[in-house]
Amino acid sequence: RPFCDNNFARVKGNVLPAEAAPLVTVYNATDTANAIPHPNGEFKIRGLKEGTYSVLFKGSNGYRDTTLLNVQLLKGVEKKIPTVILTK
């Protein structure tokens, strides 16, 4: 099946600091996707179904997790998440 960005939702953003070694998880009742951000904190997740999601920023090395709730993703649209700063 061909993949086309126009048929799916996308989410992108930044999570800092790099020392937190974060994992980004976008999920709802029917869909889950993960990303490991680049060292500069940038991440992008593509191929999501349209809907309302939670975005979990899982910290490590003593950094706390942060979750954004009710993130609305639309088919064919790339949603920009504001930069997330994880804290200890």
Buried (B, 14 or more C-beta within 10 A) or exposed (E): EEEEEEEBBBBBBBBBBEEBBBBBBBBBEEBEBEBEBEEEBEBEBBEBEBBEBEBBBBBEEEBEBBEBEEBEBEBEBBBEBEEBBBEE
